[in-house]
């Protein structure tokens, strides 16, 4: 659980870096997910009930949204690829934790 909380915190930081680097106007969804991932990191750290389900659903939603809009963005996409990979790792880790504890 602590590894997942750390991954979520890192994801929040990466989203924040992307917003700080490229501006809020075109990257408002990244700003929203910065707050979401920070909240999820705290919820997982505090072992809030159903936090893993929230992580699974919101990360899947974010990953799908990032995949759909990936080609539309006209800037350097290196950080987007790192975030995409980290989201995938978070999904796998969360699914494993839900399977192992369920």
DSSP file (Angstrom, degrees, kcal/mol; ACC not computed):
  #  RESIDUE AA STRUCTURE BP1 BP2  ACC     N-H-->O    O-->H-N    N-H-->O    O-->H-N    TCO  KAPPA ALPHA  PHI   PSI    X-CA   Y-CA   Z-CA
    1    1 A X     >        0   0    0      0, 0.0     4,-2.3     0, 0.0     5,-0.1   0.000 360.0 360.0 360.0 -36.7    0.0    0.0    0.0
    2    2 A X  H  >  +     0   0    0      2,-0.2     4,-2.2     1,-0.2     5,-0.1   0.863 360.0  53.3 -69.2 -33.6    2.8    2.4    0.8
    3    3 A X  H  > S+     0   0    0      2,-0.2     4,-2.5     1,-0.2    -1,-0.2   0.928 109.9  48.3 -64.2 -43.2    4.4    1.7   -2.7
    4    4 A X  H  > S+     0   0    0      2,-0.2     4,-2.5     1,-0.2    -2,-0.2   0.904 109.8  51.6 -63.2 -41.6    1.1    2.6   -4.3
    5    5 A X  H  X S+     0   0    0     -4,-2.3     4,-2.1     1,-0.2    -1,-0.2   0.902 111.1  48.7 -61.8 -40.0    0.8    5.8   -2.2
    6    6 A X  H  X S+     0   0    0     -4,-2.2     4,-2.4     2,-0.2    -2,-0.2   0.898 110.6  50.0 -65.7 -40.8    4.3    6.7   -3.3
    7    7 A X  H  X S+     0   0    0     -4,-2.5     4,-2.3     2,-0.2    -2,-0.2   0.896 111.1  49.3 -64.6 -39.8    3.5    6.1   -7.0
    8    8 A X  H  X S+     0   0    0     -4,-2.5     4,-2.3     2,-0.2    -2,-0.2   0.895 110.8  49.6 -66.1 -39.6    0.3    8.2   -6.7
    9    9 A X  H  X S+     0   0    0     -4,-2.1     4,-2.2     2,-0.2    -2,-0.2   0.914 111.3  49.4 -65.1 -41.6    2.3   11.0   -5.1
   10   10 A X  H  X S+     0   0    0     -4,-2.4     4,-2.6     1,-0.2    -2,-0.2   0.900 109.9  51.7 -62.9 -40.2    4.9   10.8   -7.9
   11   11 A X  H  X S+     0   0    0     -4,-2.3     4,-2.4     2,-0.2    -2,-0.2   0.896 108.7  50.7 -63.3 -40.3    2.1   10.9  -10.4
   12   12 A X  H  X S+     0   0    0     -4,-2.3     4,-2.3     2,-0.2    -2,-0.2   0.912 111.0  49.0 -62.9 -41.7    0.6   14.0   -8.8
   13   13 A X  H  X S+     0   0    0     -4,-2.2     4,-2.6     2,-0.2    -2,-0.2   0.925 110.7  49.8 -64.2 -44.6    4.0   15.7   -8.9
   14   14 A X  H  X S+     0   0    0     -4,-2.6     4,-2.2     1,-0.2    -2,-0.2   0.897 110.6  49.8 -63.3 -39.8    4.5   14.8  -12.6
   15   15 A X  H  X S+     0   0    0     -4,-2.4     4,-2.1     2,-0.2    -1,-0.2   0.918 111.7  49.4 -62.4 -42.0    1.1   16.1  -13.5
   16   16 A X  H  X S+     0   0    0     -4,-2.3     4,-2.6     1,-0.2    -2,-0.2   0.887 109.1  51.6 -64.1 -39.6    1.9   19.3  -11.6
   17   17 A X  H  X S+     0   0    0     -4,-2.6     4,-2.5     2,-0.2    -1,-0.2   0.908 108.8  51.4 -63.2 -41.9    5.3   19.7  -13.4
   18   18 A X  H  X S+     0   0    0     -4,-2.2     4,-2.4     2,-0.2     5,-0.2   0.916 112.0  46.1 -62.0 -43.0    3.5   19.3  -16.7
   19   19 A X  H  X S+     0   0    0     -4,-2.1     4,-1.9     1,-0.2    -2,-0.2   0.915 114.2  48.1 -65.8 -42.7    1.1   22.0  -15.8
   20   20 A X  H  < S+     0   0    0     -4,-2.6    -2,-0.2     1,-0.2    -1,-0.2   0.862 115.6  45.2 -66.1 -34.7    3.8   24.3  -14.5
   21   21 A X  H  < S+     0   0    0     -4,-2.5    -2,-0.2    -5,-0.2    -1,-0.2   0.891 127.3  23.9 -77.0 -40.0    5.9   23.7  -17.6
   22   22 A X  H  < S-     0   0    0     -4,-2.4     4,-0.3    -5,-0.2    -2,-0.2   0.426 110.8-107.5-112.3   0.2    3.3   24.1  -20.3
   23   23 A X     <  -     0   0    0     -4,-1.9     4,-0.4    -5,-0.2    -1,-0.2   0.049  20.3 -95.9  93.3 158.9    0.6   26.3  -18.6
   24   24 A X  S    S+     0   0    0      1,-0.2     3,-0.4     2,-0.2     4,-0.2   0.818 105.5  73.5 -81.8 -33.4   -2.8   25.8  -17.3
   25   25 A X  S    S+     0   0    0      1,-0.3     3,-0.5     2,-0.2    -1,-0.2   0.895 111.0  25.5 -54.2 -50.6   -4.9   26.9  -20.3
   26   26 A X  S    S+     0   0    0     -4,-0.3    -1,-0.3     1,-0.2     3,-0.2   0.572 126.1  50.5 -89.5  -9.5   -4.2   23.8  -22.5
   27   27 A X     >  +     0   0    0     -4,-0.4     4,-1.5    -3,-0.4     3,-0.4  -0.091  62.0 128.6-123.3  34.6   -3.6   21.4  -19.6
   28   28 A X  H  > S+     0   0    0     -3,-0.5     4,-2.2    -4,-0.2     5,-0.2   0.875  73.8  56.6 -59.7 -39.2   -6.5   21.9  -17.3
   29   29 A X  H  > S+     0   0    0      1,-0.2     4,-2.4     2,-0.2    -1,-0.2   0.883 105.0  52.7 -61.4 -34.4   -7.3   18.2  -17.1
   30   30 A X  H  > S+     0   0    0     -3,-0.4     4,-1.4     2,-0.2    -1,-0.2   0.870 107.5  51.8 -66.6 -35.4   -3.7   17.6  -15.9
   31   31 A X  H  X S+     0   0    0     -4,-1.5     4,-1.5     2,-0.2    -2,-0.2   0.908 109.6  49.4 -65.5 -41.7   -4.3   20.2  -13.1
   32   32 A X  H  X S+     0   0    0     -4,-2.2     4,-2.2     1,-0.2    -2,-0.2   0.923 111.5  48.6 -62.7 -44.5   -7.5   18.4  -12.1
   33   33 A X  H  X S+     0   0    0     -4,-2.4     4,-2.7     1,-0.2     5,-0.2   0.740 102.3  63.5 -72.1 -20.9   -5.7   15.0  -12.0
   34   34 A X  H  X S+     0   0    0     -4,-1.4     4,-1.8     2,-0.2    -1,-0.2   0.946 109.3  40.3 -61.4 -47.1   -2.9   16.6   -9.9
   35   35 A X  H  X S+     0   0    0     -4,-1.5     4,-2.3     2,-0.2    -2,-0.2   0.898 115.5  51.7 -68.1 -41.3   -5.4   17.2   -7.2
   36   36 A X  H  X S+     0   0    0     -4,-2.2     4,-2.6     1,-0.2    -2,-0.2   0.943 111.8  45.3 -62.0 -48.6   -7.1   13.9   -7.7
   37   37 A X  H  X S+     0   0    0     -4,-2.7     4,-2.3     2,-0.2    -1,-0.2   0.854 111.4  52.9 -68.1 -33.8   -3.9   11.9   -7.4
   38   38 A X  H  X S+     0   0    0     -4,-1.8     4,-1.9    -5,-0.2    -1,-0.2   0.930 112.1  46.0 -64.3 -43.7   -2.7   13.9   -4.4
   39   39 A X  H  X S+     0   0    0     -4,-2.3     4,-2.4     1,-0.2    -2,-0.2   0.892 112.5  50.1 -64.7 -40.2   -6.0   13.1   -2.7
   40   40 A X  H  X S+     0   0    0     -4,-2.6     4,-2.8     2,-0.2     5,-0.2   0.878 107.5  54.4 -66.6 -36.9   -5.8    9.4   -3.7
   41   41 A X  H  X S+     0   0    0     -4,-2.3     4,-2.4     2,-0.2    -1,-0.2   0.918 111.2  45.2 -61.8 -42.7   -2.2    9.2   -2.4
   42   42 A X  H  X S+     0   0    0     -4,-1.9     4,-2.3     2,-0.2    -2,-0.2   0.914 112.9  50.6 -66.4 -42.1   -3.4   10.5    1.0
   43   43 A X  H  <>S+     0   0    0     -4,-2.4     5,-2.6     2,-0.2     4,-0.3   0.900 113.1  45.2 -63.7 -41.2   -6.4    8.2    1.0
   44   44 A X  H ><5S+     0   0    0     -4,-2.8     3,-1.1     3,-0.2    -1,-0.2   0.912 111.9  52.4 -68.5 -41.6   -4.3    5.1    0.2
   45   45 A X  H 3<5S+     0   0    0     -4,-2.4    -2,-0.2     1,-0.3    -1,-0.2   0.893 113.3  43.7 -60.0 -40.2   -1.7    6.2    2.8
   46   46 A X  T 3<5S-     0   0    0     -4,-2.3    -1,-0.3    -5,-0.1    -2,-0.2   0.428 111.4-125.1 -84.8   0.7   -4.4    6.5    5.5
   47   47 A X  T < 5 -     0   0    0     -3,-1.1    -3,-0.2    -4,-0.3     2,-0.2   0.901  37.2-172.7  55.3  47.4   -6.0    3.2    4.2
   48   48 A X    > < -     0   0    0     -5,-2.6     3,-1.9    -6,-0.1     4,-0.3  -0.484  33.8 -97.6 -67.3 135.7   -9.4    4.7    3.7
   49   49 A X  T 3  S+     0   0    0      1,-0.3    -1,-0.1    -2,-0.2    -2,-0.0  -0.283 106.3  10.2 -57.3 140.7  -12.0    2.0    2.8
   50   50 A X  T 3> S+     0   0    0      1,-0.1     4,-1.8    -3,-0.1    -1,-0.3   0.552  87.6 125.4  66.4  11.3  -12.6    1.7   -0.9
   51   51 A X  H <> S+     0   0    0     -3,-1.9     4,-2.5     1,-0.2     5,-0.2   0.876  70.4  55.8 -64.9 -36.2   -9.6    3.9   -1.8
   52   52 A X  H  > S+     0   0    0     -4,-0.3     4,-2.6     1,-0.2    -1,-0.2   0.887 106.3  50.0 -64.9 -37.7   -8.2    1.1   -4.0
   53   53 A X  H  > S+     0   0    0      2,-0.2     4,-2.5     1,-0.2     5,-0.2   0.904 110.5  49.8 -66.0 -39.8  -11.4    1.0   -6.0
   54   54 A X  H  X S+     0   0    0     -4,-1.8     4,-2.7     2,-0.2     5,-0.3   0.911 111.1  49.7 -63.4 -42.0  -11.3    4.8   -6.4
   55   55 A X  H  X S+     0   0    0     -4,-2.5     4,-2.4     1,-0.2     5,-0.3   0.940 111.5  49.1 -60.6 -47.2   -7.7    4.6   -7.6
   56   56 A X  H  X S+     0   0    0     -4,-2.6     4,-1.9     1,-0.2    -2,-0.2   0.930 116.4  40.8 -59.9 -47.8   -8.5    1.8  -10.1
   57   57 A X  H  X S+     0   0    0     -4,-2.5     4,-2.3     2,-0.2    -2,-0.2   0.932 118.5  43.9 -69.4 -46.6  -11.5    3.7  -11.6
   58   58 A X  H  X S+     0   0    0     -4,-2.7     4,-2.4    -5,-0.2    -2,-0.2   0.863 114.6  49.3 -71.3 -34.4   -9.9    7.2  -11.7
   59   59 A X  H  X S+     0   0    0     -4,-2.4     4,-2.7    -5,-0.3    -1,-0.2   0.905 111.2  49.7 -70.1 -40.1   -6.6    6.0  -13.0
   60   60 A X  H  X S+     0   0    0     -4,-1.9     4,-2.4    -5,-0.3    -2,-0.2   0.922 112.0  49.0 -61.9 -42.8   -8.3    4.0  -15.7
   61   61 A X  H  X S+     0   0    0     -4,-2.3     4,-2.4     1,-0.2    -2,-0.2   0.925 113.5  46.3 -61.5 -45.2  -10.4    7.1  -16.6
   62   62 A X  H  X S+     0   0    0     -4,-2.4     4,-2.5     2,-0.2    -2,-0.2   0.883 111.9  51.0 -65.1 -39.2   -7.2    9.2  -16.7
   63   63 A X  H  X S+     0   0    0     -4,-2.7     4,-2.1     2,-0.2    -2,-0.2   0.904 111.7  46.8 -66.2 -41.7   -5.3    6.7  -18.8
   64   64 A X  H  X S+     0   0    0     -4,-2.4     4,-2.5    -5,-0.2    -2,-0.2   0.923 113.0  49.6 -65.3 -43.7   -8.1    6.4  -21.3
   65   65 A X  H  X S+     0   0    0     -4,-2.4     4,-1.9     1,-0.2    -2,-0.2   0.896 111.7  48.2 -62.3 -40.5   -8.3   10.2  -21.5
   66   66 A X  H  X S+     0   0    0     -4,-2.5     4,-0.6     1,-0.2    -1,-0.2   0.889 112.3  49.6 -66.8 -38.9   -4.6   10.6  -22.0
   67   67 A X  H >< S+     0   0    0     -4,-2.1     3,-0.6     1,-0.2     4,-0.4   0.907 111.4  48.3 -66.4 -42.0   -4.6    8.0  -24.7
   68   68 A X  H 3< S+     0   0    0     -4,-2.5     3,-0.3     1,-0.2    -2,-0.2   0.892 118.8  38.1 -66.8 -39.9   -7.5    9.6  -26.6
   69   69 A X  H >X S+     0   0    0     -4,-1.9     3,-0.8    -5,-0.2     4,-0.7   0.397  87.2 101.0 -93.1   3.7   -6.0   13.1  -26.5
   70   70 A X  G X< S+     0   0    0     -4,-0.6     3,-0.7    -3,-0.6    -1,-0.2   0.885  83.2  45.4 -59.6 -42.8   -2.4   12.1  -27.0
   71   71 A X  G 34 S+     0   0    0     -4,-0.4    -1,-0.3    -3,-0.3    -2,-0.1   0.672 105.0  62.8 -75.9 -16.6   -2.3   12.9  -30.7
   72   72 A X  G <4 S+     0   0    0     -3,-0.8     2,-0.3    -4,-0.1    -1,-0.2   0.659  80.1  96.7 -83.7 -16.7   -4.0   16.3  -30.4
   73   73 A X    <<  -     0   0    0     -4,-0.7     2,-0.6    -3,-0.7     4,-0.1  -0.569  59.1-156.6 -81.7 134.7   -1.4   17.9  -28.2
   74   74 A X        +     0   0    0     -2,-0.3     2,-0.3     2,-0.1    -1,-0.1  -0.625  61.6  71.2-112.5  71.5    1.2   20.2  -30.0
   75   75 A X  S    S-     0   0    0     -2,-0.6     2,-0.2     0, 0.0    -2,-0.0  -0.924  98.0 -50.3-160.9-179.2    4.1   20.2  -27.6
   76   76 A X        -     0   0    0     -2,-0.3     3,-0.2     1,-0.1     4,-0.2  -0.484  46.2-166.2 -64.4 129.0    6.8   17.9  -26.3
   77   77 A X     >  +     0   0    0     -2,-0.2     4,-2.1     1,-0.2     5,-0.2   0.231  56.9 105.0-106.5  13.4    5.1   14.6  -25.2
   78   78 A X  H  > S+     0   0    0      1,-0.2     4,-1.9     2,-0.2    -1,-0.2   0.933  84.5  46.2 -60.4 -47.0    8.0   13.0  -23.2
   79   79 A X  H  > S+     0   0    0      1,-0.2     4,-2.4    -3,-0.2    -1,-0.2   0.846 109.2  56.3 -65.8 -33.4    6.3   13.8  -19.9
   80   80 A X  H  > S+     0   0    0      2,-0.2     4,-2.6     1,-0.2    -1,-0.2   0.900 106.9  49.6 -63.0 -40.8    3.0   12.5  -21.2
   81   81 A X  H  X S+     0   0    0     -4,-2.1     4,-2.4     2,-0.2    -2,-0.2   0.897 110.6  49.6 -66.1 -40.3    4.6    9.2  -22.0
   82   82 A X  H  X S+     0   0    0     -4,-1.9     4,-2.5     2,-0.2    -2,-0.2   0.922 112.7  47.3 -63.7 -43.9    6.2    9.0  -18.5
   83   83 A X  H  X S+     0   0    0     -4,-2.4     4,-2.7     2,-0.2    -2,-0.2   0.901 110.5  52.7 -63.7 -41.1    2.8    9.8  -17.0
   84   84 A X  H  X S+     0   0    0     -4,-2.6     4,-1.9     2,-0.2    -2,-0.2   0.928 111.7  45.6 -60.6 -46.1    1.1    7.2  -19.2
   85   85 A X  H  X S+     0   0    0     -4,-2.4     4,-2.1     2,-0.2    -2,-0.2   0.898 112.7  49.9 -64.0 -41.8    3.6    4.5  -18.1
   86   86 A X  H  X S+     0   0    0     -4,-2.5     4,-2.5     1,-0.2    -2,-0.2   0.891 108.8  52.5 -65.5 -39.3    3.3    5.4  -14.5
   87   87 A X  H  X S+     0   0    0     -4,-2.7     4,-2.4     2,-0.2    -1,-0.2   0.895 108.4  51.5 -61.7 -39.2   -0.5    5.3  -14.7
   88   88 A X  H  X S+     0   0    0     -4,-1.9     4,-2.3     2,-0.2    -2,-0.2   0.911 109.8  48.6 -64.2 -42.0   -0.2    1.8  -16.2
   89   89 A X  H  X S+     0   0    0     -4,-2.1     4,-2.8     2,-0.2    -2,-0.2   0.900 110.8  51.5 -63.3 -40.8    2.0    0.7  -13.3
   90   90 A X  H  X S+     0   0    0     -4,-2.5     4,-2.6     2,-0.2     5,-0.2   0.910 109.3  50.3 -62.9 -42.3   -0.5    2.2  -10.8
   91   91 A X  H  X S+     0   0    0     -4,-2.4     4,-2.5     2,-0.2    -2,-0.2   0.928 112.8  45.8 -61.5 -44.8   -3.3    0.2  -12.5
   92   92 A X  H  X S+     0   0    0     -4,-2.3     4,-2.3     2,-0.2    -2,-0.2   0.924 114.5  47.7 -64.8 -44.8   -1.4   -3.0  -12.4
   93   93 A X  H  X S+     0   0    0     -4,-2.8     4,-2.4     2,-0.2    -2,-0.2   0.905 113.6  47.7 -63.7 -41.6   -0.4   -2.5   -8.7
   94   94 A X  H  X S+     0   0    0     -4,-2.6     4,-2.6     2,-0.2     5,-0.2   0.914 111.0  50.3 -66.7 -43.1   -3.9   -1.6   -7.7
   95   95 A X  H  X S+     0   0    0     -4,-2.5     4,-2.3    -5,-0.2    -1,-0.2   0.909 111.5  49.6 -61.8 -41.2   -5.4   -4.5   -9.5
   96   96 A X  H  X S+     0   0    0     -4,-2.3     4,-3.2     2,-0.2     5,-0.2   0.931 110.9  48.9 -62.8 -45.2   -2.9   -6.8   -7.8
   97   97 A X  H  X S+     0   0    0     -4,-2.4     4,-2.1     1,-0.2    -2,-0.2   0.900 112.3  48.4 -62.9 -40.0   -3.6   -5.3   -4.3
   98   98 A X  H  X S+     0   0    0     -4,-2.6     4,-1.0     2,-0.2    -1,-0.2   0.891 115.5  44.8 -66.4 -38.4   -7.4   -5.7   -4.9
   99   99 A X  H  < S+     0   0    0     -4,-2.3    -2,-0.2    -5,-0.2    -1,-0.2   0.906 114.7  47.8 -70.5 -41.9   -6.9   -9.3   -6.0
  100  100 A X  H  < S+     0   0    0     -4,-3.2    -2,-0.2     1,-0.2    -1,-0.2   0.838 119.7  37.7 -70.8 -33.2   -4.4  -10.2   -3.2
  101  101 A X  H  <        0   0    0     -4,-2.1    -1,-0.2    -5,-0.2    -2,-0.2   0.592 360.0 360.0 -93.3 -11.3   -6.6   -8.7   -0.5
  102  102 A X     <        0   0    0     -4,-1.0    -1,-0.2    -5,-0.2    -2,-0.2   0.451 360.0 360.0 -90.4 360.0  -10.0   -9.8   -1.9
